[in-house]
Amino acid sequence: MPNPKRKHSKQRRDKRRTHYKAEIPTLSVCQNCGSAVQYHRICPECGHYKGKPAIEKEVSS
């Protein structure tokens, strides 16, 4: 069975073990209020999804 000739650094080992991508999630604009929203998510500001109300948001005064 082959063995490594040189030791891999901790940084190289840890890079191999990562299972995520370090990217900024793509944002879209809410059709109802115009705030920035991640794709396939309910708008945190107004509670709409694809232009329709998905959840009831309380109005803070």
mmCIF file as Biopython writes it, N, C-alpha, C and O atoms, coordinates in Angstrom:
data_model
#
loop_
_atom_site.group_PDB
_atom_site.id
_atom_site.type_symbol
_atom_site.label_atom_id
_atom_site.label_alt_id
_atom_site.label_comp_id
_atom_site.label_asym_id
_atom_site.label_entity_id
_atom_site.label_seq_id
_atom_site.pdbx_PDB_ins_code
_atom_site.Cartn_x
_atom_site.Cartn_y
_atom_site.Cartn_z
_atom_site.occupancy
_atom_site.B_iso_or_equiv
_atom_site.auth_seq_id
_atom_site.auth_asym_id
_atom_site.pdbx_PDB_model_num
ATOM 1   N N  . MET A ? 1  ? 0.833   -1.175 0.000  1.0 0.0 1  A 1 
ATOM 2   C CA . MET A ? 1  ? 0.000   0.000  0.000  1.0 0.0 1  A 1 
ATOM 3   C C  . MET A ? 1  ? 0.887   1.250  0.000  1.0 0.0 1  A 1 
ATOM 4   O O  . MET A ? 1  ? 1.818   1.335  0.801  1.0 0.0 1  A 1 
ATOM 5   N N  . PRO A ? 2  ? 0.618   2.223  -0.882 1.0 0.0 2  A 1 
ATOM 6   C CA . PRO A ? 2  ? 1.485   3.395  -0.972 1.0 0.0 2  A 1 
ATOM 7   C C  . PRO A ? 2  ? 1.339   4.318  0.239  1.0 0.0 2  A 1 
ATOM 8   O O  . PRO A ? 2  ? 0.256   4.460  0.806  1.0 0.0 2  A 1 
ATOM 9   N N  . ASN A ? 3  ? 2.431   4.924  0.610  1.0 0.0 3  A 1 
ATOM 10  C CA . ASN A ? 3  ? 2.464   5.880  1.715  1.0 0.0 3  A 1 
ATOM 11  C C  . ASN A ? 3  ? 2.908   7.233  1.192  1.0 0.0 3  A 1 
ATOM 12  O O  . ASN A ? 3  ? 3.646   7.303  0.209  1.0 0.0 3  A 1 
ATOM 13  N N  . PRO A ? 4  ? 2.469   8.315  1.836  1.0 0.0 4  A 1 
ATOM 14  C CA . PRO A ? 4  ? 2.897   9.637  1.370  1.0 0.0 4  A 1 
ATOM 15  C C  . PRO A ? 4  ? 4.384   9.864  1.630  1.0 0.0 4  A 1 
ATOM 16  O O  . PRO A ? 4  ? 4.916   9.458  2.663  1.0 0.0 4  A 1 
ATOM 17  N N  . LYS A ? 5  ? 5.045   10.520 0.673  1.0 0.0 5  A 1 
ATOM 18  C CA . LYS A ? 5  ? 6.479   10.798 0.843  1.0 0.0 5  A 1 
ATOM 19  C C  . LYS A ? 5  ? 6.709   11.995 1.742  1.0 0.0 5  A 1 
ATOM 20  O O  . LYS A ? 5  ? 7.718   12.067 2.444  1.0 0.0 5  A 1 
ATOM 21  N N  . ARG A ? 6  ? 5.772   12.942 1.725  1.0 0.0 6  A 1 
ATOM 22  C CA . ARG A ? 6  ? 5.918   14.140 2.550  1.0 0.0 6  A 1 
ATOM 23  C C  . ARG A ? 6  ? 4.619   14.393 3.313  1.0 0.0 6  A 1 
ATOM 24  O O  . ARG A ? 6  ? 3.536   13.993 2.885  1.0 0.0 6  A 1 
ATOM 25  N N  . LYS A ? 7  ? 4.757   15.061 4.440  1.0 0.0 7  A 1 
ATOM 26  C CA . LYS A ? 7  ? 3.594   15.362 5.273  1.0 0.0 7  A 1 
ATOM 27  C C  . LYS A ? 7  ? 2.795   16.515 4.650  1.0 0.0 7  A 1 
ATOM 28  O O  . LYS A ? 7  ? 3.367   17.518 4.224  1.0 0.0 7  A 1 
ATOM 29  N N  . HIS A ? 8  ? 1.476   16.360 4.604  1.0 0.0 8  A 1 
ATOM 30  C CA . HIS A ? 8  ? 0.610   17.440 4.138  1.0 0.0 8  A 1 
ATOM 31  C C  . HIS A ? 8  ? 0.429   18.430 5.275  1.0 0.0 8  A 1 
ATOM 32  O O  . HIS A ? 8  ? 0.336   18.040 6.439  1.0 0.0 8  A 1 
ATOM 33  N N  . SER A ? 9  ? 0.381   19.694 4.940  1.0 0.0 9  A 1 
ATOM 34  C CA . SER A ? 9  ? 0.202   20.724 5.962  1.0 0.0 9  A 1 
ATOM 35  C C  . SER A ? 9  ? -1.219  20.669 6.532  1.0 0.0 9  A 1 
ATOM 36  O O  . SER A ? 9  ? -2.125  20.104 5.920  1.0 0.0 9  A 1 
ATOM 37  N N  . LYS A ? 10 ? -1.392  21.260 7.698  1.0 0.0 10 A 1 
ATOM 38  C CA . LYS A ? 10 ? -2.716  21.296 8.330  1.0 0.0 10 A 1 
ATOM 39  C C  . LYS A ? 10 ? -3.700  22.082 7.470  1.0 0.0 10 A 1 
ATOM 40  O O  . LYS A ? 10 ? -4.878  21.733 7.383  1.0 0.0 10 A 1 
ATOM 41  N N  . GLN A ? 11 ? -3.208  23.143 6.838  1.0 0.0 11 A 1 
ATOM 42  C CA . GLN A ? 11 ? -4.072  23.951 5.986  1.0 0.0 11 A 1 
ATOM 43  C C  . GLN A ? 11 ? -4.566  23.139 4.787  1.0 0.0 11 A 1 
ATOM 44  O O  . GLN A ? 11 ? -5.745  23.202 4.439  1.0 0.0 11 A 1 
ATOM 45  N N  . ARG A ? 12 ? -3.681  22.388 4.165  1.0 0.0 12 A 1 
ATOM 46  C CA . ARG A ? 12 ? -4.074  21.575 3.012  1.0 0.0 12 A 1 
ATOM 47  C C  . ARG A ? 12 ? -5.045  20.482 3.431  1.0 0.0 12 A 1 
ATOM 48  O O  . ARG A ? 12 ? -6.009  20.202 2.719  1.0 0.0 12 A 1 
ATOM 49  N N  . ARG A ? 13 ? -4.802  19.863 4.579  1.0 0.0 13 A 1 
ATOM 50  C CA . ARG A ? 13 ? -5.704  18.824 5.094  1.0 0.0 13 A 1 
ATOM 51  C C  . ARG A ? 13 ? -7.089  19.404 5.374  1.0 0.0 13 A 1 
ATOM 52  O O  . ARG A ? 13 ? -8.103  18.802 5.018  1.0 0.0 13 A 1 
ATOM 53  N N  . ASP A ? 14 ? -7.128  20.570 6.008  1.0 0.0 14 A 1 
ATOM 54  C CA . ASP A ? 14 ? -8.411  21.174 6.364  1.0 0.0 14 A 1 
ATOM 55  C C  . ASP A ? 14 ? -9.171  21.658 5.139  1.0 0.0 14 A 1 
ATOM 56  O O  . ASP A ? 14 ? -10.401 21.618 5.124  1.0 0.0 14 A 1 
ATOM 57  N N  . LYS A ? 15 ? -8.462  22.116 4.109  1.0 0.0 15 A 1 
ATOM 58  C CA . LYS A ? 15 ? -9.134  22.513 2.873  1.0 0.0 15 A 1 
ATOM 59  C C  . LYS A ? 15 ? -9.827  21.318 2.230  1.0 0.0 15 A 1 
ATOM 60  O O  . LYS A ? 15 ? -10.931 21.448 1.701  1.0 0.0 15 A 1 
ATOM 61  N N  . ARG A ? 16 ? -9.193  20.175 2.273  1.0 0.0 16 A 1 
ATOM 62  C CA . ARG A ? 16 ? -9.775  18.966 1.693  1.0 0.0 16 A 1 
ATOM 63  C C  . ARG A ? 16 ? -11.006 18.521 2.469  1.0 0.0 16 A 1 
ATOM 64  O O  . ARG A ? 16 ? -11.935 17.968 1.881  1.0 0.0 16 A 1 
ATOM 65  N N  . ARG A ? 17 ? -11.029 18.751 3.762  1.0 0.0 17 A 1 
ATOM 66  C CA . ARG A ? 17 ? -12.120 18.263 4.601  1.0 0.0 17 A 1 
ATOM 67  C C  . ARG A ? 17 ? -13.336 19.181 4.624  1.0 0.0 17 A 1 
ATOM 68  O O  . ARG A ? 17 ? -14.366 18.809 5.186  1.0 0.0 17 A 1 
ATOM 69  N N  . THR A ? 18 ? -13.249 20.350 4.040  1.0 0.0 18 A 1 
ATOM 70  C CA . THR A ? 18 ? -14.406 21.257 4.047  1.0 0.0 18 A 1 
ATOM 71  C C  . THR A ? 18 ? -15.477 20.748 3.106  1.0 0.0 18 A 1 
ATOM 72  O O  . THR A ? 18 ? -15.180 20.184 2.053  1.0 0.0 18 A 1 
ATOM 73  N N  . HIS A ? 19 ? -16.721 20.949 3.492  1.0 0.0 19 A 1 
ATOM 74  C CA . HIS A ? 19 ? -17.850 20.525 2.665  1.0 0.0 19 A 1 
ATOM 75  C C  . HIS A ? 19 ? -18.815 21.680 2.448  1.0 0.0 19 A 1 
ATOM 76  O O  . HIS A ? 19 ? -20.032 21.498 2.489  1.0 0.0 19 A 1 
ATOM 77  N N  . TYR A ? 20 ? -18.282 22.843 2.222  1.0 0.0 20 A 1 
ATOM 78  C CA . TYR A ? 20 ? -19.106 24.015 1.951  1.0 0.0 20 A 1 
ATOM 79  C C  . TYR A ? 20 ? -18.380 24.883 0.935  1.0 0.0 20 A 1 
ATOM 80  O O  . TYR A ? 20 ? -17.187 24.711 0.683  1.0 0.0 20 A 1 
ATOM 81  N N  . LYS A ? 21 ? -19.107 25.796 0.374  1.0 0.0 21 A 1 
ATOM 82  C CA . LYS A ? 21 ? -18.510 26.738 -0.551 1.0 0.0 21 A 1 
ATOM 83  C C  . LYS A ? 21 ? -18.588 28.120 0.080  1.0 0.0 21 A 1 
ATOM 84  O O  . LYS A ? 21 ? -19.657 28.548 0.515  1.0 0.0 21 A 1 
ATOM 85  N N  . ALA A ? 22 ? -17.490 28.799 0.131  1.0 0.0 22 A 1 
ATOM 86  C CA . ALA A ? 22 ? -17.452 30.130 0.725  1.0 0.0 22 A 1 
ATOM 87  C C  . ALA A ? 22 ? -17.880 31.152 -0.325 1.0 0.0 22 A 1 
ATOM 88  O O  . ALA A ? 22 ? -17.043 31.838 -0.911 1.0 0.0 22 A 1 
ATOM 89  N N  . GLU A ? 23 ? -19.188 31.248 -0.556 1.0 0.0 23 A 1 
ATOM 90  C CA . GLU A ? 23 ? -19.732 32.202 -1.512 1.0 0.0 23 A 1 
ATOM 91  C C  . GLU A ? 23 ? -20.809 33.033 -0.829 1.0 0.0 23 A 1 
ATOM 92  O O  . GLU A ? 23 ? -21.447 32.591 0.125  1.0 0.0 23 A 1 
ATOM 93  N N  . ILE A ? 24 ? -20.990 34.204 -1.320 1.0 0.0 24 A 1 
ATOM 94  C CA . ILE A ? 24 ? -22.078 35.048 -0.844 1.0 0.0 24 A 1 
ATOM 95  C C  . ILE A ? 24 ? -23.362 34.561 -1.509 1.0 0.0 24 A 1 
ATOM 96  O O  . ILE A ? 24 ? -23.379 34.392 -2.728 1.0 0.0 24 A 1 
ATOM 97  N N  . PRO A ? 25 ? -24.440 34.330 -0.753 1.0 0.0 25 A 1 
ATOM 98  C CA . PRO A ? 25 ? -25.672 33.859 -1.381 1.0 0.0 25 A 1 
ATOM 99  C C  . PRO A ? 25 ? -26.237 34.901 -2.347 1.0 0.0 25 A 1 
ATOM 100 O O  . PRO A ? 25 ? -26.135 36.105 -2.109 1.0 0.0 25 A 1 
ATOM 101 N N  . THR A ? 26 ? -26.831 34.424 -3.433 1.0 0.0 26 A 1 
ATOM 102 C CA . THR A ? 26 ? -27.409 35.306 -4.442 1.0 0.0 26 A 1 
ATOM 103 C C  . THR A ? 26 ? -28.700 35.917 -3.899 1.0 0.0 26 A 1 
ATOM 104 O O  . THR A ? 26 ? -29.539 35.218 -3.332 1.0 0.0 26 A 1 
ATOM 105 N N  . LEU A ? 27 ? -28.844 37.206 -4.076 1.0 0.0 27 A 1 
ATOM 106 C CA . LEU A ? 27 ? -30.011 37.920 -3.569 1.0 0.0 27 A 1 
ATOM 107 C C  . LEU A ? 27 ? -30.899 38.378 -4.716 1.0 0.0 27 A 1 
ATOM 108 O O  . LEU A ? 27 ? -30.428 38.652 -5.820 1.0 0.0 27 A 1 
ATOM 109 N N  . SER A ? 28 ? -32.184 38.454 -4.432 1.0 0.0 28 A 1 
ATOM 110 C CA . SER A ? 28 ? -33.143 39.006 -5.384 1.0 0.0 28 A 1 
ATOM 111 C C  . SER A ? 28 ? -33.899 40.125 -4.685 1.0 0.0 28 A 1 
ATOM 112 O O  . SER A ? 28 ? -33.667 40.398 -3.507 1.0 0.0 28 A 1 
ATOM 113 N N  . VAL A ? 29 ? -34.793 40.765 -5.406 1.0 0.0 29 A 1 
ATOM 114 C CA . VAL A ? 29 ? -35.573 41.869 -4.859 1.0 0.0 29 A 1 
ATOM 115 C C  . VAL A ? 29 ? -36.993 41.388 -4.594 1.0 0.0 29 A 1 
ATOM 116 O O  . VAL A ? 29 ? -37.607 40.757 -5.455 1.0 0.0 29 A 1 
ATOM 117 N N  . CYS A ? 30 ? -37.511 41.680 -3.420 1.0 0.0 30 A 1 
ATOM 118 C CA . CYS A ? 30 ? -38.883 41.310 -3.070 1.0 0.0 30 A 1 
ATOM 119 C C  . CYS A ? 30 ? -39.859 42.050 -3.985 1.0 0.0 30 A 1 
ATOM 120 O O  . CYS A ? 30 ? -39.735 43.258 -4.186 1.0 0.0 30 A 1 
ATOM 121 N N  . GLN A ? 31 ? -40.824 41.322 -4.535 1.0 0.0 31 A 1 
ATOM 122 C CA . GLN A ? 31 ? -41.790 41.935 -5.451 1.0 0.0 31 A 1 
ATOM 123 C C  . GLN A ? 31 ? -42.762 42.850 -4.714 1.0 0.0 31 A 1 
ATOM 124 O O  . GLN A ? 31 ? -43.355 43.741 -5.323 1.0 0.0 31 A 1 
ATOM 125 N N  . ASN A ? 32 ? -42.932 42.639 -3.405 1.0 0.0 32 A 1 
ATOM 126 C CA . ASN A ? 32 ? -43.902 43.421 -2.642 1.0 0.0 32 A 1 
ATOM 127 C C  . ASN A ? 32 ? -43.278 44.688 -2.057 1.0 0.0 32 A 1 
ATOM 128 O O  . ASN A ? 32 ? -43.792 45.786 -2.276 1.0 0.0 32 A 1 
ATOM 129 N N  . CYS A ? 33 ? -42.180 44.548 -1.318 1.0 0.0 33 A 1 
ATOM 130 C CA . CYS A ? 33 ? -41.623 45.710 -0.613 1.0 0.0 33 A 1 
ATOM 131 C C  . CYS A ? 33 ? -40.299 46.205 -1.188 1.0 0.0 33 A 1 
ATOM 132 O O  . CYS A ? 33 ? -39.880 47.317 -0.869 1.0 0.0 33 A 1 
ATOM 133 N N  . GLY A ? 34 ? -39.628 45.414 -2.026 1.0 0.0 34 A 1 
ATOM 134 C CA . GLY A ? 34 ? -38.397 45.860 -2.669 1.0 0.0 34 A 1 
ATOM 135 C C  . GLY A ? 34 ? -37.132 45.621 -1.863 1.0 0.0 34 A 1 
ATOM 136 O O  . GLY A ? 34 ? -36.069 46.100 -2.258 1.0 0.0 34 A 1 
ATOM 137 N N  . SER A ? 35 ? -37.201 44.900 -0.748 1.0 0.0 35 A 1 
ATOM 138 C CA . SER A ? 35 ? -35.990 44.633 0.034  1.0 0.0 35 A 1 
ATOM 139 C C  . SER A ? 35 ? -35.254 43.427 -0.542 1.0 0.0 35 A 1 
ATOM 140 O O  . SER A ? 35 ? -35.817 42.662 -1.326 1.0 0.0 35 A 1 
ATOM 141 N N  . ALA A ? 36 ? -33.989 43.263 -0.146 1.0 0.0 36 A 1 
ATOM 142 C CA . ALA A ? 36 ? -33.164 42.160 -0.643 1.0 0.0 36 A 1 
ATOM 143 C C  . ALA A ? 36 ? -33.550 40.865 0.062  1.0 0.0 36 A 1 
ATOM 144 O O  . ALA A ? 36 ? -33.664 40.829 1.287  1.0 0.0 36 A 1 
ATOM 145 N N  . VAL A ? 37 ? -33.755 39.784 -0.727 1.0 0.0 37 A 1 
ATOM 146 C CA . VAL A ? 37 ? -34.185 38.492 -0.200 1.0 0.0 37 A 1 
ATOM 147 C C  . VAL A ? 37 ? -33.385 37.400 -0.888 1.0 0.0 37 A 1 
ATOM 148 O O  . VAL A ? 37 ? -33.088 37.512 -2.077 1.0 0.0 37 A 1 
ATOM 149 N N  . GLN A ? 38 ? -33.028 36.336 -0.156 1.0 0.0 38 A 1 
ATOM 150 C CA . GLN A ? 38 ? -32.395 35.185 -0.784 1.0 0.0 38 A 1 
ATOM 151 C C  . GLN A ? 38 ? -33.427 34.463 -1.635 1.0 0.0 38 A 1 
ATOM 152 O O  . GLN A ? 38 ? -34.624 34.519 -1.355 1.0 0.0 38 A 1 
ATOM 153 N N  . TYR A ? 39 ? -32.954 33.780 -2.686 1.0 0.0 39 A 1 
ATOM 154 C CA . TYR A ? 39 ? -33.846 33.013 -3.538 1.0 0.0 39 A 1 
ATOM 155 C C  . TYR A ? 39 ? -34.537 31.912 -2.741 1.0 0.0 39 A 1 
ATOM 156 O O  . TYR A ? 39 ? -33.937 31.338 -1.833 1.0 0.0 39 A 1 
ATOM 157 N N  . HIS A ? 40 ? -35.779 31.616 -3.068 1.0 0.0 40 A 1 
ATOM 158 C CA . HIS A ? 40 ? -36.587 30.551 -2.464 1.0 0.0 40 A 1 
ATOM 159 C C  . HIS A ? 40 ? -36.765 30.741 -0.966 1.0 0.0 40 A 1 
ATOM 160 O O  . HIS A ? 40 ? -36.825 29.760 -0.224 1.0 0.0 40 A 1 
ATOM 161 N N  . ARG A ? 41 ? -36.850 31.988 -0.508 1.0 0.0 41 A 1 
ATOM 162 C CA . ARG A ? 41 ? -37.064 32.283 0.895  1.0 0.0 41 A 1 
ATOM 163 C C  . ARG A ? 41 ? -38.195 33.304 1.024  1.0 0.0 41 A 1 
ATOM 164 O O  . ARG A ? 41 ? -38.426 34.108 0.121  1.0 0.0 41 A 1 
ATOM 165 N N  . ILE A ? 42 ? -38.881 33.258 2.140  1.0 0.0 42 A 1 
ATOM 166 C CA . ILE A ? 42 ? -39.909 34.251 2.424  1.0 0.0 42 A 1 
ATOM 167 C C  . ILE A ? 42 ? -39.218 35.555 2.807  1.0 0.0 42 A 1 
ATOM 168 O O  . ILE A ? 42 ? -38.193 35.540 3.488  1.0 0.0 42 A 1 
ATOM 169 N N  . CYS A ? 43 ? -39.769 36.666 2.377  1.0 0.0 43 A 1 
ATOM 170 C CA . CYS A ? 43 ? -39.195 37.982 2.682  1.0 0.0 43 A 1 
ATOM 171 C C  . CYS A ? 43 ? -39.279 38.225 4.188  1.0 0.0 43 A 1 
ATOM 172 O O  . CYS A ? 43 ? -40.365 38.142 4.761  1.0 0.0 43 A 1 
ATOM 173 N N  . PRO A ? 44 ? -38.148 38.523 4.842  1.0 0.0 44 A 1 
ATOM 174 C CA . PRO A ? 44 ? -38.195 38.756 6.286  1.0 0.0 44 A 1 
ATOM 175 C C  . PRO A ? 44 ? -38.852 40.078 6.661  1.0 0.0 44 A 1 
ATOM 176 O O  . PRO A ? 44 ? -39.267 40.254 7.807  1.0 0.0 44 A 1 
ATOM 177 N N  . GLU A ? 45 ? -38.953 41.015 5.710  1.0 0.0 45 A 1 
ATOM 178 C CA . GLU A ? 45 ? -39.538 42.316 6.001  1.0 0.0 45 A 1 
ATOM 179 C C  . GLU A ? 45 ? -41.069 42.296 5.960  1.0 0.0 45 A 1 
ATOM 180 O O  . GLU A ? 45 ? -41.725 42.791 6.876  1.0 0.0 45 A 1 
ATOM 181 N N  . CYS A ? 46 ? -41.632 41.722 4.894  1.0 0.0 46 A 1 
ATOM 182 C CA . CYS A ? 46 ? -43.084 41.794 4.712  1.0 0.0 46 A 1 
ATOM 183 C C  . CYS A ? 46 ? -43.776 40.439 4.779  1.0 0.0 46 A 1 
ATOM 184 O O  . CYS A ? 46 ? -44.998 40.390 4.923  1.0 0.0 46 A 1 
ATOM 185 N N  . GLY A ? 47 ? -43.035 39.338 4.679  1.0 0.0 47 A 1 
ATOM 186 C CA . GLY A ? 47 ? -43.638 38.006 4.780  1.0 0.0 47 A 1 
ATOM 187 C C  . GLY A ? 47 ? -44.245 37.490 3.494  1.0 0.0 47 A 1 
ATOM 188 O O  . GLY A ? 47 ? -45.054 36.563 3.532  1.0 0.0 47 A 1 
ATOM 189 N N  . HIS A ? 48 ? -43.881 38.063 2.349  1.0 0.0 48 A 1 
ATOM 190 C CA . HIS A ? 48 ? -44.417 37.605 1.070  1.0 0.0 48 A 1 
ATOM 191 C C  . HIS A ? 48 ? -43.443 36.652 0.389  1.0 0.0 48 A 1 
ATOM 192 O O  . HIS A ? 48 ? -42.235 36.714 0.617  1.0 0.0 48 A 1 
ATOM 193 N N  . TYR A ? 49 ? -43.986 35.762 -0.457 1.0 0.0 49 A 1 
ATOM 194 C CA . TYR A ? 49 ? -43.185 34.851 -1.267 1.0 0.0 49 A 1 
ATOM 195 C C  . TYR A ? 49 ? -43.809 34.800 -2.645 1.0 0.0 49 A 1 
ATOM 196 O O  . TYR A ? 49 ? -44.986 34.468 -2.783 1.0 0.0 49 A 1 
ATOM 197 N N  . LYS A ? 50 ? -43.032 35.126 -3.665 1.0 0.0 50 A 1 
ATOM 198 C CA . LYS A ? 50 ? -43.491 35.189 -5.056 1.0 0.0 50 A 1 
ATOM 199 C C  . LYS A ? 50 ? -44.701 36.119 -5.209 1.0 0.0 50 A 1 
ATOM 200 O O  . LYS A ? 50 ? -45.627 35.816 -5.962 1.0 0.0 50 A 1 
ATOM 201 N N  . GLY A ? 51 ? -44.691 37.241 -4.499 1.0 0.0 51 A 1 
ATOM 202 C CA . GLY A ? 51 ? -45.742 38.233 -4.616 1.0 0.0 51 A 1 
ATOM 203 C C  . GLY A ? 51 ? -47.011 37.921 -3.846 1.0 0.0 51 A 1 
ATOM 204 O O  . GLY A ? 51 ? -47.967 38.693 -3.919 1.0 0.0 51 A 1 
ATOM 205 N N  . LYS A ? 52 ? -47.056 36.811 -3.106 1.0 0.0 52 A 1 
ATOM 206 C CA . LYS A ? 52 ? -48.239 36.447 -2.345 1.0 0.0 52 A 1 
ATOM 207 C C  . LYS A ? 52 ? -47.901 36.397 -0.859 1.0 0.0 52 A 1 
ATOM 208 O O  . LYS A ? 52 ? -46.780 36.041 -0.495 1.0 0.0 52 A 1 
ATOM 209 N N  . PRO A ? 53 ? -48.855 36.749 0.005  1.0 0.0 53 A 1 
ATOM 210 C CA . PRO A ? 53 ? -48.568 36.694 1.444  1.0 0.0 53 A 1 
ATOM 211 C C  . PRO A ? 53 ? -48.375 35.243 1.906  1.0 0.0 53 A 1 
ATOM 212 O O  . PRO A ? 53 ? -49.221 34.390 1.641  1.0 0.0 53 A 1 
ATOM 213 N N  . ALA A ? 54 ? -47.270 34.970 2.590  1.0 0.0 54 A 1 
ATOM 214 C CA . ALA A ? 54 ? -46.967 33.622 3.062  1.0 0.0 54 A 1 
ATOM 215 C C  . ALA A ? 54 ? -47.156 33.514 4.553  1.0 0.0 54 A 1 
ATOM 216 O O  . ALA A ? 54 ? -47.678 32.511 5.040  1.0 0.0 54 A 1 
ATOM 217 N N  . ILE A ? 55 ? -46.737 34.541 5.300  1.0 0.0 55 A 1 
ATOM 218 C CA . ILE A ? 55 ? -46.911 34.550 6.755  1.0 0.0 55 A 1 
ATOM 219 C C  . ILE A ? 55 ? -47.408 35.921 7.178  1.0 0.0 55 A 1 
ATOM 220 O O  . ILE A ? 55 ? -47.177 36.919 6.496  1.0 0.0 55 A 1 
ATOM 221 N N  . GLU A ? 56 ? -48.085 35.955 8.301  1.0 0.0 56 A 1 
ATOM 222 C CA . GLU A ? 56 ? -48.568 37.219 8.855  1.0 0.0 56 A 1 
ATOM 223 C C  . GLU A ? 56 ? -47.426 37.877 9.635  1.0 0.0 56 A 1 
ATOM 224 O O  . GLU A ? 56 ? -46.857 37.267 10.540 1.0 0.0 56 A 1 
ATOM 225 N N  . LYS A ? 57 ? -47.094 39.120 9.281  1.0 0.0 57 A 1 
ATOM 226 C CA . LYS A ? 57 ? -46.080 39.873 10.009 1.0 0.0 57 A 1 
ATOM 227 C C  . LYS A ? 57 ? -46.761 40.915 10.878 1.0 0.0 57 A 1 
ATOM 228 O O  . LYS A ? 57 ? -47.672 41.608 10.425 1.0 0.0 57 A 1 
ATOM 229 N N  . GLU A ? 58 ? -46.321 41.028 12.137 1.0 0.0 58 A 1 
ATOM 230 C CA . GLU A ? 58 ? -46.884 42.020 13.033 1.0 0.0 58 A 1 
ATOM 231 C C  . GLU A ? 58 ? -46.313 43.398 12.705 1.0 0.0 58 A 1 
ATOM 232 O O  . GLU A ? 58 ? -45.127 43.545 12.407 1.0 0.0 58 A 1 
ATOM 233 N N  . VAL A ? 59 ? -47.165 44.378 12.767 1.0 0.0 59 A 1 
ATOM 234 C CA . VAL A ? 59 ? -46.745 45.752 12.507 1.0 0.0 59 A 1 
ATOM 235 C C  . VAL A ? 59 ? -46.282 46.352 13.827 1.0 0.0 59 A 1 
ATOM 236 O O  . VAL A ? 59 ? -47.078 46.493 14.756 1.0 0.0 59 A 1 
ATOM 237 N N  . SER A ? 60 ? -45.001 46.707 13.918 1.0 0.0 60 A 1 
ATOM 238 C CA . SER A ? 60 ? -44.487 47.304 15.161 1.0 0.0 60 A 1 
ATOM 239 C C  . SER A ? 60 ? -44.656 48.812 15.070 1.0 0.0 60 A 1 
ATOM 240 O O  . SER A ? 60 ? -44.366 49.424 14.042 1.0 0.0 60 A 1 
ATOM 241 N N  . SER A ? 61 ? -45.132 49.403 16.171 1.0 0.0 61 A 1 
ATOM 242 C CA . SER A ? 61 ? -45.348 50.847 16.172 1.0 0.0 61 A 1 
ATOM 243 C C  . SER A ? 61 ? -44.550 51.529 17.237 1.0 0.0 61 A 1 
ATOM 244 O O  . SER A ? 61 ? -44.618 52.750 17.372 1.0 0.0 61 A 1 
#
